[in-house]
Amino acid sequence: MNASASAHLSWIDGASGAAETQFFAEGMRCANCARSIQRAVGALPGVRHVDVNLATSRVSVGWTPGSQTLERVLDSVAALGFRPVPMLGDAAAAARGAERRTALKRIGLAGLGMMQIAMYTVGLYAGAFTGIDPGLARLLRVTAMLITVPVLLYSGAPFLRGAWSDLRRRSLGMDVPVAAALLLAFAASVYNTLRDAGQVYFDSVTMFIFFLLIGRYVEAAMRRGSLDASEALARSLPAQVTRLKSDGGSERVALAAVRSGDRLLVASGAVVPVDGELEDASAVLDESLLSGESTAVSRVAGERLLGGSVNVGTPLRLRATTNAGSSALASMVALMERAQSERPRVSLAADRAAAWFVGAILVLSLAVAGLWLWLDPSRAFEATLAVLVVTCPCALSLATPAAVAAATARLARHGILITRPNALERLAQIDTVILDKTGTLTTSQPCLGSVRAVEELGAARATAVAAALERHSAHPLAAAFAAVDAAGVPAPAEVREVAGQGIEGRIDGCRWRLGRREFAGGGPLPAGLPQDPAEWLWLGCEDRLQAAFEIHDSLRREAAAAVGALRAQGLDLRIASGDRPGAVAAVARELDIADPRGRQTPADKIALVRALQAEGHRVLMLGDGVNDGPVLAAADVSCAMGQGAAVAHAAADMLLLGDSLDGVARAVATARRSLGLIRGNLRWALGYNLCAVPAAALGWVPPWAAAIGMSMSSLYVVWRAQRFAREAA
């Protein structure tokens, strides 16, 4: 692997000092291929991690600079027989185009050879019944042999090369039985042609290659089509960006060269390459790739712009706050890669089966050959070929990753990021959902609730006085009075805000105080005011309490619908929050959720989860705060709000990238369907092989039909995943 080829690949130095690269491994077909790459690259000195995604053929490698180089990483992959292909830029597009053109040329040559040989073999088959001149028969056989040679060596090269690579790695991949069948059929045909006696299988060889190539080409196209959403994340960033220089000029630099503090210019229609702060007065951006929100959003100077969003307005300038490897998009790609590269438990049985499957088939082929040589030697060769070709370990290997990739891609399009693949399996089995309140069911925006006031003041006048005071406050609770009309109250004088206590000011000659009870006023509570001082915001005049205001978070507009959708799925709903019991109970009443729990510490929430689990329940925890991190980790499966704390993100199995709860029920429904899809794929793959192998061994399946059956088995598995990914959720 030369340096020029390496230069096209993504190589990002993160803030931790680790080097990262991602690329496609062309030629990866099965779980054995993925394991071979992981073992070979992981054995290199200084390599920190190797993640291989079989569904997308993507490899992600991290290493310590100085102890390893990009060239050595790529060389180790190339030495296994896989071709590292760039992910980004013109080189990536050129590589994908070249791969497609080569595949079509191989198919074209195999198809042409198959049709030509079919014409010659028709004469041979007819001559077997009606008689044919020996010289003509010899000519037809030799011509068929000469046509088969380029088809085998060029069109069949992927199978031969793949089998050789498997054997060099001391691994039995899916190409081994295919190559064995091709070489056996060709060798036997050449031998019989040279001795001018016996059966020839040149037509079968070309048909094998043609149908298998068609199957792989369609399979690859279907896999790419079903992964559009997840691939869009990784491919959305540009290979180069425009950096503004201090002298007013600009320069084009590689994305990997961008550092925090750099000033960048993003053209209209271009992708924001890294997270940064907007320097222009305003900008309009499409953040649908990151949040699933289809409507463009407006940003003003100083606001954060997310890497991966699209500038749909005029050209904008930003100051980078991260490098490319630390942007929001890079984090999402890393989480999605982790989800698709790890394997759910349901797939482990398939992986173990695929590991010994090929070896078992080779042994079975020998047994079939021996049995037919004893029973009817004339049928031994065709039966053995059919057994070698008809088997499909590929369907077993693809059953799970194709379904996982389809589910994660489908959810990603709706702003739901699956960060751990086991989450899909566990989410499909939950029966209980525990919801945090603040920031999850509510928006964290304070709203004014009930008002209690002494009779001579009245609730309306008390609210207007409080609103006049809060006009001068920067405290978040002041937003609860923003919509209150205070026109009838004079502007307060001598306004003073006391940190942690409240605000005071003089109105109509009276000193009013708004805040904690002890700050607002002392003495006994007047009639009509609430008895619980901790639940209310208090208003006092000259050290006498006059009114109390209930402040609560506003419920998300979609909360009721989201809770209803979860309840319709047969789930038991609970609320556990660190907020005041009264505020929690109010939200629970509005959403018709029983047994709300307030003043819950992280330990209390974990105890609730453990108690439910001890009763046999499978628990989903939904939260967003720093204090939710421990309970998110303790639940069977967890989901964090995308705007929540980083601790919650790290502990969660799923992220809601937008600011909406609608995705939770969608995720549960998708998880249940994806688990059914995985199990259905595995049943199909096992059922196909259990039916096809005995039929081939009994001589009921001709070799050409076996080749079609093998291709269709893999295509069916991928087609089901593609259909699932493209369905409207």
N, C-alpha and C positions, 0 to 999 in steps of 0.2 A: 504494500500500500504506500504510494508515494505522497509526498507532502502536498502536492497540488490537489490531489483528491481529498486529502484530509481537510484542506482548508475550507471545503464547502460544508463540512459538518458542523453542527452546533457544538460549541465548546465554551461553557459559561463558568467563570470563576465566581463562586458565591461569596457572601460576606464571611463565611467561616473559613475561607481559604481553600476549600475543596474544589477540585475541578470536576465538571460534569459534561457529559456528552450524550446525545440521543441520536439514534440512526435506525434505519430499517435494515434487517438482515434478510436479503433476498435469498430464497431457496429454503426457508424454514417451513416445514410441512407438518410436523407432529410434535408431541410432547417430548420425545427423545431428542429432537433437534434443540428444543428450548433448554433441556437439561444439559446438553453438551456445551452450549454457549455459556450457561451459568457456571459450569464446572471449570471450563478452560479459562474464561476471563477472571472468574473469582480466584483462581490460583495464582494470578499475577501479583507480584509484590506491590503493596500500597493501595490495592483496590479495596474500596470501602463497601461498595454494594454493586450488585448486578441484578437488574430487574428485566425479565424477558416476557413480553406480552405475545403469546401465541396467536391470539385473535387478530392482532394488528401487525405482527412481525416486527414490532418495535423493541429496541434494546436501549436501556438506560444504564449508564455506568458512571460511578463516582469514584474518584481516586485522590490520593494525596500528591499534589504537584512536587516534582523533584524525585519522587520514588517511582514514577511511572509516566509514560507519554501517551499521547493520543495515537500515534503511529503504531505503538506496540499493542494497544488495545484492539485497533482495527486489524492489525496483522494476525492476531490470535483468532479473531473471528473468521478472517479469510482463510487461514490455515485449516479450518474445519470444513471448508467447502461452501461457506456462505459469503455472499457479496455484500459488504456494507454499502448502503445507499443513503445519500443525504436526505434530510427531512425538509429543509428550507431552501428557498432561493431558486435561481435558474438551474443550478446543477441538479437540484432535486427533481424539478419538472422534467429536465432532460433525461434523467435516469429513469423516471417512471415511464416517459414516452418511449425510450429505447427498450425497456422491458416489455412493454405492450407490443411494439412492432416486432420484436424478436419472437414473442409468443405466437403472433399471427403468422409469421413466416414459417415457423415450425409446423403449425396447424395446416397451413396451405400446402407445404411440401408433403406432409403425411397424407392429406386428403387426395392430392393429385396421384401420389404413388399408390394409394389404396384403390382408386378407381382404375388406374392402368393395370395393376396386377389382377384386379377382379375380372377384367376382360380376358386375360390370359388363362386364369384358373378356370373360367367357365369352359374354355376349350378342353382343358385337362380333365375336368369332371365329366364333360360330355363324352370325351374319348374313352373314359374308363368304362362306359356302358356300350358305346357304339363302335369303339375302335378308333385308333389314331395312329398316324405314321410315327414310328419311333424317332425319326429325325426331327419332325415337327414338335413332338412332345419335349424332346431335349432342348430345342430352341426356346420353347415357351418357359421351361423351367429356368434356363440360364438367364433369359431376359428378366423374369420375375426376380431372380436373385440379385441381378445388377441394379434393378430399381430399388430393391429393399435395402441395399447397403447404405445409400445416403439418407434414406428415411430413418434407419436405425441409428446411424452415427450422428446425424444432425437433429432430426425431430425427437429421437429417443434419448438424446444426450442428457436432458434433465434427470431422467430415471436412472441412467447408467452412472452419471456423476454422483447423484444422490446416494445410490447404493454403495458406491466405492467410498464415499465420505463416511457413510454409516459404518462400514466394515473397518475403515481406518480408525474410527473412534471406538471400535469394539462394541457397537450398538446395532441393534436390529430395528431399523426404521421401516416405514411403510414402502420405501422404494426397493427394498431388498427382494421381496417376493416378485414384484413387478419385473425388475431387471432379470431375476433368475428365469422367469417365464419367457421373457423376450429372447434372452441368450440361448436358452434351451431350444426354443422353437426355431430360431435362426440356425443354430449349429446343426440340429437334426436335419433341417431342410437343405442346408449346404451339403452335408454328408450324403444325403439321398440323391441330390442333384449330381454330384460328382460320380457317384457309383451307378447313376442312371437306374435307380430302383427305389421303391418305397414311396411313402407319402411326403409331400412338402407342405409347409405352413407359412409361406411368405405372405399370403393374404391375411392370415390371422395376425402375424407380426405387425403389419401395417395398420390393420384395424385396431389392434390393441393400442398402438401409439396414438392413432387419430382420436379415438374415443376418450382415452385418458387425458390427452392434451385439451380436448374440448371441455371435459369435465373440470379440469384444473383452471382453465381460463374463466369459465363461467363462475366457478366457485370463488375465485379471487375477486371477480367483478362484484359478485353479490356480497362478499364480505366487506369490500370497500364501501359499497352502497349502504349497508346497514350500519356503518360506523361513521357516517358523515358528521354527526354532532361531536363526537369525541375527537375525531381527527381534526375537525375545525379548530378546536382549542389549540392543539399542538402546532398546526400549520398557519394560524392566523397572523403570527408576528412576522414582520418583514426581515429579510436578511441584512438590509442596510437601512440606516436612518440618516436624517439631516441634522447635524449638530451645529449650533450657532457659536461662532467664535467671538472673543472679546472685542476684536476690532470691527465688528459689525458684519463680517463675512460669514460664510457657511461652508461646511465640508460634509462629504458623504463618508460615513464610518460604519464598520460592522456593528451589528447589534450587541455583540459580546463586549465591544469596547466602551459602551456607555457606562458611566459611573454616576453615583449620586452627586447632585450639584450641577451636572451638565444641563445646558439649555438646548432644547430640541424644537424643531419646527415640524409640525404635522400638517400635511396638505389636506385639502378637502377630499373626503372619501378614503383617506388613509387610516391605518390602524394606529392607535396610540401604543408605542412600543414598550413603555415602562410606566410604572406608577409615578405620578408627579403632581405638582401644584400648577394650576392654571395661572399664567401671567397676564393674559389678555383680559379685557373687561368681562367678556362672556363667551360661551361656546355651547354648541348643541351636539350631543353625542348619542350614539346608539349603543346601549350596554346590553343588548339582548343576548349576546354570546355568554356574558358573565352572569346575568341575573334572570334571564328568561323573560324580562319585561320588553314587550314589543314596541312600546312608545318611546320616542327619543326624549332625552332629559336635558335640561339646561343647567349649565354650571357657570358660576361667576368667579372673578379673580380670587385666588387664594384657596379655592376648593380643590379637593383631591380628584384627580383623574385616574382611572384604573387602566392598567395595561391590558390591551385586548379589546377595549371599546373602540368604536369607529367614529371618526370626526365627520359628521354629516352637515356641518356648517362651513363657515369660511376657515381658511388656514389659521391654526392656533399655535401659540408658543407655550411651552411648559418647562418647568424646572424639575429634572428627575429627582425623585426622593429615594429610589432604589436602582439597582442594576437589573438587567433582564432576568437573572436567575432568582431574584427575590420579589418579583412583581406578583400582583394578585393572580394574573393569568398563569404564571409559572407555578404558583402554589396549587392552583386548580389542576393543572396538567399533572403535577407530581402526585396529587391525591387520586386522580383518575387512573394514572398509571399503576399506582399501588393497588387500586381496586381490581384492575383487569389483569395484573400480573400474578396476584396471589390467587390461590385456588380454594373455592368453597369446599366444605367437607363432603358434599354430595358427589364431587368430582374425583375424590381420592380413589374410590373404587375403580372408576374408569381409567385413571392413570395407571393403577396397578395392573389392571387387565391388559391395557395397551402395551405395557412393558414386556409382558411375556407372550403376548398374542402372536407376534410375528414368528417367534421361535417355535411356538406350538404349531403354527400353520406349516412351517418348513418340515417339522417332524411328521405332521399329518400327510403332507404331500408325498414324502418317502413311503409312508405306509400305504397310501392309495396306489402309488406306482407298483409297489410289491404285490399288493392284492390283485390288481388288474393284470399284471404279468403272469400271475398264476391262473387267473380265471380266463382272460381273453387278451393276450398281448397286443392285439391290434387296436384296442381301445385304451391302453395304459397311458400312452403319451398325451392324448387329448384330455383325459380325465385329470391327469396330474397338472397340466397347464391350466385347466379351468379352476382347480382348487387354488393354485398360486395366485391367479388373477382375481377371482371373485371375492376374496376376503377383503375386508375394509377396516383396518385399524384406524384409518383416518377419521371415520365417522365417530368412533369412540373418543378419539382425542379432541375432536372439535365440538362434541356434544355440549360440554359445559362452557368453555370459553366463548363460543359463538353466542350462547344464550346470555351469559353475563355481559358480554360486550353490547348485545342488543338492548338489554335492560338499562344499562348505564347510559347508553347513547340516547335512548328514549327519554329517560328522566332528565338528562342534561339539557335536552331541548326545552324542558319545562322548568329549568332553573333549580333542579334537585341534583346535587352532586353526591354520588355514592363513593365514600372514601375507603371502605373495606368490603371486599366481595362477600364475606360471610354475613354481612348485614342483610343482603337480599334473602338468604336462606332463613336467617333468624327473624327478619321482619315478617316473613310470610307466616310465621307460627305464633305471633304475639296474640294475646287476648286482653291485655290491660295497657292503658296509656296513662302515664302520669305527666301532667302539664304544669310547668312553672307559670306564674301569673305575670309578673312584671317583665315587660319586654317580649313576652311570648304570646299570651292572650291579650295583653294590653300594649299600647304604643309607647308607654313611658312618658306620655304627654299629660300633665295634670289637668283635671277637669273639676269644675265646681259641682259638688253634690248638694246635699240638703243644707239648709241654713237655719240655725236656731238663734233667736234674739229676744232680748227683754221686750216687754210689751210696749213701753213708751218709745223705744227706738224703731222697732219694726225690721223685718228681714230685708226689705228693699233698701231702706236707708243704710242699714249696716253693711250690706253688700256694696253699695255705692261708695261709702267711706273707705272700706277695705280696698276697693279698686283704685281710688284716688291715691292711697298710700303706695300700692304695688306698682303704680306707674313709674315710681322712682326707684324700684328695686331691680337688681340683676339676678335675684334668686330664681331658680327654675320654677318654684311654686307660683311666682308672679304671673306666669302664663295662664293659670287657671282663671284669672280675673280679666284677661285681655279683652274678652268680648262684652264685659259689663259696661253699661252706660253710666259714667260718673259725672255727667254734665251738670247735675244739680248740686254738686258738692264743690266748694271752692278749692283751689289748688292748695295743698298743704304747705306750710312754712316750717322752717327749722327741721327739715327731714334728716333723719340719721338712721343708718342701717347698722345694727349690732350683730356681728358675726355669730352665728349659731343660736341666735335668740329671736330676731325679728327686725321690724322696722317701726319707727315712730315719727310723728310729725304733728304740727299744730293746725287744727281746722276749727274755724269759728271760735277761737280762743280756748279750745280744749285740746289737751295733749292726748292724741290717740296712739295706741300701740297695737301692733298686729304680729302674732308669732306664738311662741310657747305660752302655756297658761301662766307660769310663774313670771314671765316677762310682761304679759298683757295686763295682769292685775292680780291682786291678792284678795283675801277675805273669803267669806262663804259664797257658794255658787248661788246666783239669783235663780228664781223659779223659771223653768222653761229651758234652761241650758243643760247640756248633756253631762252625765256624771263621770265619763271616762275621759280624762284630760289628754291621754296619749293619742286618742283617735281623731282629734280635732285641731283646727287652727283657730286661735282665740283672738278676739278683738276687745280691747279695754279702753276706757276713757278716764283719765285721772285716777289710775290705779283701781278702777272698778270694772269688773268683767261685764261686757254688754252683749256679746254675740259669739257664736262658734260656727265654723264652716267645715263641712266634710269635704276633703280633697281626695280624689281618687284618680287613678290612671284611666284614660279613655280606652274602651274596648276596641280592639281592631274591628274594622267594618266587616271583615270576612270571618271573624271568630265563630259566630253562631252557625254559619253555613259549614265551616270546617269541622266543628264539633258534631254537627248533625250528620255529616258524611262519615265520620269515624264511628259514630254510634250505629249508623245504618250497616256498617261492616261487622256488627256484632261485638264491638270492643267495649270494655268497661272503662269509664273515664274517671280520673281522680285529679284534684288540684293540690299541689304541695308547694307552698311559697314561703319565703322569709318575710313577707309583708305582714301588716297588721291583720289579725283574724277578722275584724269587721270588713276590711277592704276585700279580703279573699272571699268571705262569705257573700258579699254583694255581687262579685263577679260570678261565683258559683250559682247564685240564684238566677242571674240573668241568663246563664247558659244551661240551667237545669242539670247541674252536676252535683251529686250527693257527696257527703263526707269531705268538705273542703278542710284543708289544714293550713293554718297560718303560723307565723313565728317559727318556721321550720329551719333549723340549722342544717348545714351539710350532713352532719351525723344523723339528724332526724330523718332526712330524706333517704339516706342510705339504709337506715333501719326499716323504713317503710318498704323500700324495694326488696330488701332481704326477706321481710315477713311475707310479702306477696309471692316471692319465689319459693319460699318454704311451703306455701300452700299449693304449689304446682303451677303458678301463673307464669306466663312469659311476658315480660314487661318492656314497653317502649317508654323511654324518658325523653321529654322534649323541653329544652331549656336554652338559655342564652348567656347567663352571667358567669362571672368568675367563680361564684360559690356553687355553680351547677357542675363544674368539672368533675368532682369526685363521684356524684351520683350518676352522671352520664357514663362514666367508666364502669360503674357497678351494675347498670341495667343490662338486660339481655341484648338490647339494641338501643341506640341513642341517636338523637337528631338535634342539631343546634341551628339557631337562627343565623343567617349569613352576616347580619350586622352585630352579632354578639361578640363576646370576649374571645381572645385568642386561645385561652385555656379551654373554653368550651369547644372550640373548633378542633383542638388537638385531641380531645377525649371522645368526640362524637364519631359515629359511624356514617352519618349523613349530614349534609349541610343544605339548608334552604337558602339559595343564593339571593333570592329576592326578599322583599319585606312582607311576605304573605304566608299564611298558614294553609292555603289551599293545597299545597304540594304534599302535605302529610298523608291525606287519604289517598291521593294519587300514587304515592310511593308504596303504600301498603297494598293497593290493588295490583300495581305492577310487580311487586315482589311475589305475591301469590301466583300470578300468572307466569312469572319467570321460573319459579320453582317447578311449576307444572311443565313448562317448556323443557327445562333441563331433564326432568325425569322422563318426559315423552321422547326426547332425543336419545337418551340412553336406552330406553326400551326399544326404540326403532333400531338403533345400531346393533344391539344384542340380538334382537329378533331377526334382523336381516341376516346376520352371520350364522345364526343357528339354523336358518332355513336354507341359505344359499350354499353353505359349505357341504352339508350332506347331499344336496341335489347335485352339486358339481362332482363330488366324490363318486356318486352313483352313475355318473356319465350322462345325466339328464340335461346338463347345461353345456352347450358348445363354447369353446374359448372366446369367440367373438361376443357372445351374449354375456359371458362372465365379465368382460371388460366394460360393457355398458352398465351392468349391474353395479360394479364397483364405483363407477363414476356417479351414477344416480343416487347411490346410498349417501355419499358425501354431500351431493348437491341438495338432497332433500333436507338434511340437517341444517345446512346453511340457509336454505330457502325459508324454512320455518322461523329461524332467528331473524332473517331480514323482514319477513312479513310482520313479525311481532314488533320490531323496531320502528316500522313505518306506520303502524296503525295509529290512529288518533286516540290518545289516552283519555 
